[in-house]
């Protein structure tokens, strides 16, 4: 299998890939009927809409009621046969059998193997060894059932995404990589998980986690399998991680910002100058803002906090260069500030529309830049520095990936 080739309905999708973050099966504040009816609001074309909807990350906890309840009481900690998950009914236990039964019931084709990812920074060697061993067993069981289903031609064949654990200890991470690598020919992707706090904003912390990724993880995983890192990641961090060798991200940053009344700048990349326009050195969360930077700037390069009282009478759009529904229909910063103060859900809807449009366009631009061989120029022009020791990155043509359901 060439790197990043995942087959769903024989539809190829190139990397880097954005997976839509959902809650209870849909994008927060937006229904699927709304998205399909007004596809131009979130996506640039109908085909882009189809591509993005094919890349949805569903949370098994949202569908727990599909599973048959056992009569015995559940323990609320991970065991060698089950993991604990949070649901609306409290904490429940989930086994490999439960997971695969659920996936067959709702017709999911790509499945993340369950894993013991509860490994906080203070976890010791014994704790981490148990986590890695359990996760390896869960992956083995998932693959064995997958093989059995194929042999018996029963049910829909699934495509497996492994879950990398190991916590903060290098030894455990490397061992987890080795155990996953044994199944390389049966895996569609690898999700890097199991250690907390890798999403940081400052350079020092990014360098620390970048070193972990490159030293302990990426160098010890098969180069031909796509790597996913999900979480609240800002655009500049995503670019750095792409350089490191991460292929797949999710859109949770959009919901994170929307819930806080904030909007991404648009566009995030200028392809004429091949430069990232996003700036995190300035914020609008304080009570006073330099008017030349934000208030009178029709196209800011920073995340703006619409809760700020200085936007009360502001008649500018979120960005005069944005083609999203929120901006094209003339909803101003002052109007969204008013909705937020009144706690109107329309504020969340308008911001969610804007943030998703900006991020999906960002990934569309990144793919085009990589395909034309200009990714390194983007890094240089944007003054984005990543250590040369990174092992897997895009320099010219990206590998192709087939759709995710």
N, C-alpha and C positions, 0 to 999 in steps of 0.2 A: 504494500500500500504506500503510495507516495504521500509525503507529508500533507496533512490537511485535507485529505480526500474522505468525505463522509457522504454516503449515498442515501438520499431520501427522494423517492420518485425521480431518480436520475437527474436531479437539478443541481448543477454546480454553482457554488457561491464562493467568491474569493475572500481571502483573509486580508486584514484583520476583520473579525466578525463581531457584531454587536447583537447580543441576545436581549430581548425585551424582558425587563423585570416585571413580574406580576404579583398581585396579592389577591387571594381568593379567586384565582383563575383569570384575572383581567388587570389591565394597567390601572393603578389607583386613579380614581376620579373619572375614568373614561371607560365606557362599555364597548364591547366588541362591535355591537351594532352601530354605535356612533363612529367607531374607527372605520368600519367598512363603508358606511354611507358617506362619510366625509374624509375619504382617504387622502385628499390633498392637504388636509390640515396637518397631519403628522408626517406624511411622506411626500416625496417629490413627484411620484407617479403611481399609477395603479400597480405596476410591476414591482416597484419598491415596496408598496404596501404588502403585496403577497410575500415578498422575500422576508420582510420584517416579521410578519405574523407567523411565518414558518420557523422563526427563531424566538420561541417563547420559553422562558424558564418557569416551569410550574412547581409549586411547593406541595409535596405530598401531604403535608398537614392540612391543606385546604380541602383535600378529598378523603379525609380519614373515614368519613361516614360510609364510604363505599365498601370498607372492609368489614368482614364479619367479626362481631365482638366475641371474645372468648369468655367463658364463665368464670375463670379464675382471676384473682386480683393481679394487677400488674405492679411490678416493682418500678420505682421511679429512677432507676439508674441503669446505665448500659450494662449489658451482660454479654456472654460469649455468643449468644444466639439472637439478641435483639438490641436495638438502640432506642433511647427515649427521645420523643419529639414533642414539641409544644403544639397543641391544637386548641380550638375554641372550647373543647370539653376538658381541658387540662392536659397534663402530660400523659402521653400514651406510648406504648411500646410497639416497635415496628421490626419485623423480621424480613429476611430476604424473600420468603414465600409471600408475605403480605405485600411487599413492594412490587413483586412481579405480577401478582394477582391484580393489583390495582392498575398497573400499567397496561395489562391486557384488557381490563374492563373499559378503560377510557381511550384505548387505541394509541397509546404513546409508543413511538418507535425508538427513541433514544432515552436511555435510562442511566442515571448516575448510581453506581453501586453505593449502598449504605456503608457508613464508616463510623468509627469511634473518633470523633474530631474534638472531643472535650479535653483539650490539653493546654491549660493556661500556662503562663510563663513560669509559675512555681512548680510545675509538674516535674517529678523526679524521674530517674531512669526506669524504675520499676513501673511507674504509671505509664510512661511513654512506650515501653516495650509491650505492655499489655494492649495499649491502643493500636500499635502497629500490627500486632499479631491478630487482634480481633478484626481489624480492617482488612487484613490479608485473607482471613477466613471468609469474611463476607464477600469479597471479590471472587474467591475460589468458588463459593457456593453459587453466586450469580452466574459465573461462566459455565459451571457444570449444568445448571438448569437451562441455560441458553443452548448448550450443545445438545442436551436431551430433547429440547423442543424442536431443534432442527432435525435431529435423527427421526423423531416421531412425526414430523410434519404437523405438529399440533400447535394451533394458535399462531400469533404473529411473531415473527423473528424480531428480536430486539438488538439494538446496537448499544454497546456498553461503554460508559464513561467511567474510568477508574477515579477513585478519590485518594489523593495523596495526604497522608498524615505524618506524624513524627515530631510535632511540637517544636520547641526551640533548640533541641539538642541535635548537633550535626550528625552524630552517630545514628540516631533514630531516623532522621530524614533520609540519610543515605540508604539505610536498610529498607525503608519503605519504598524508595525508588527501585532498589534491586528486586524487591518482591513484585512490584508492578511490572517491571520490565520483562519478567518471565512470561507474561501474558501479552506481550506487545502485538502479536499477530491477531489477537482477538479484540483489541481495543480500538475505539473510534476517537477518543480524546481522553485527556487526563486533567482533572480539576485539582488545582493546588489548594489545599485546605488544611485545617488542623493546627494553625497557629494564629494567635490573636494579635491584633494591632498592626498588621502590615500596611494598613492604609493610613499614612501619615502625611502631613503637609510640608514639613521642613526638610531641607536637603540632608541634614545629618541623619535623620531617621530613614529617609529613603535610601541613603547609601547603605545603612545597616541591613535593611531588608533586601536591597538589591544584591548585596554580597551573599546573603543566605540563598536567594534564588539562583544566582549564578554558580556559587561554589558547591552548595549541597544538593540542589534540585536539578536545574536544567542540564548540568553536565552529566548527571547520572540517570537521565531519562532518555528513551529512544528519540532520536532527532526527527523521525518521520511521523510522529504522532502530535497533533495539535495540543497546545497547553492552554487551559482556561484559568483565569483568576477573576473571581467575582467579588464585588464590593463597591463601596463608595470611592471611586477614583476620579480625580480631576483630569481634564484633558491633557495637561502637560505631563502628568504622571503616566497616563495611558501611552503617550508617545514614547516615554522612556522605557516602559515595560514592553512595548512592541520591539524596541531596539534590543532588549534583553532576550526576547524569544517568546513572549506571551502572545497568543494568537486570538483568544476569545475573551470578551468582556461582557458585562451586562449594563443595563441602563438605570441601575438603582440610584446613581447620582442625580438623575432627573427628579425622582420622587423625593429624595433627600432635600433638594433645594426647594421644590414646590411646597413641601410641608413647612418650610421655614420662610415662605414668602419671597423667595429669591429667584432671579432670572439669569440664565447664562448669556454672555455677550454673543452677538451674531453679526457676521460669521466668525468662527473660531480660527479659520485659516484663510490667509490671502494667497491664492495660487499664483497671482501675478508676480509677487515678490517672494513667493515660496517661504512664508514666515507664519509662525503661530502668533495670533493676535491676542491670545488669552494672557492676562496678567493677574497673578495672585498676590502681588506685593501691596495692593491697595484694596481696601474693603469699604463697603457702605453700611456696615452694621453699627457704626458709631453715630452719635446724634448730630455731629457736624461733618459736612462734606464740602470739599473744595468744589465750588460751582463750575470752575473751568474743566474739572476732570469728569464730573458726572452730570450735574444739574443742567448745564447748557450743552452737553455733548450728545448729539443725536445718535452716535454710534460708539458707545463706550467699549473698552476692551476688558472690563472687569465684571465680576458677578455683582449685580445690584440688589440691595435689600429693599424691597418695596414697602416694608413696614416703616421705614424711616420717615419721620414727619416732614422732612424737607421735600418729599415728593407730593405733598398734599395738593398743591395747585399746579403740578407739572403737566404740561400738555404734550410732552414729547412721547413718542413710541418707545417701546423697550429697545428697539434698534430700527433705524430708518433703512437699513440694508437687509432686514430679515423678511423672508417671504412667507412666514407662518401665518396661520389664520388670525392669531391674536394681533399681530402687527398690521397685517393687510386690512383688517376690518377696523383699524383705528382705535383700538383700546389703549388708552394712554397710561402712563405711569401713575398719574394722579387718580385715574379711575380705579386702577387695581389697588392702589393704596387705600382708597375709600372702601372697596370690597373687603380688603383684609381687616380694616378696622371694624367693620360690621360683621366680620366672621362669616361672610357669604361664601358658599362653596364655589360660586362662579370664579372667584379669585384663584382657587386651586385648579379649576378646569383650564382657565386661560394660561396660567403659568405652566401647567403640565403640557399643554399643547405646544407652547413656545419651546420649552426645554427639550422635549422629545424631537421636535423638528430640528433644532440646532444640533443635537448630538447625532442624529441619524445623518444629517448633512455632513457633519465632521467626519464620520466614518466613510461616507461616500467619497469625500475629498481625499482621505488618507489612502484608500484603495487606488484611486486614480494616480496619486503621487507615487505610490510604490510601483504601480504598473509601468509608469514612465521613467522609473529609475531615479527619482528626485528625492527619495526619503532622506539620504544623508545631507543633501543640500538644505532640506527643511530643518534638520537638526542644527546644522551650522548657522543658518540665518536666524534661527530662534534662540541661539545661545543655549541650547540644551546639551548638557554634558553627561555622557554615560561612559563608564569605564570601557576601555577597549578589550577587556577580558571577557566581555559577554560572548556567549558561544553560539547562540542561534538568533539571527536577526534577518530582516528583509533588506536587501540591498538593491535589487532590481525587480524582476518579475516575482510576484507572490505565488505561493502554491494555491491551488483551487480547493474549495470545499463544497461539498454538496449539502443541500438544505437540511435544516434541523427542525424537527417537529415537536 
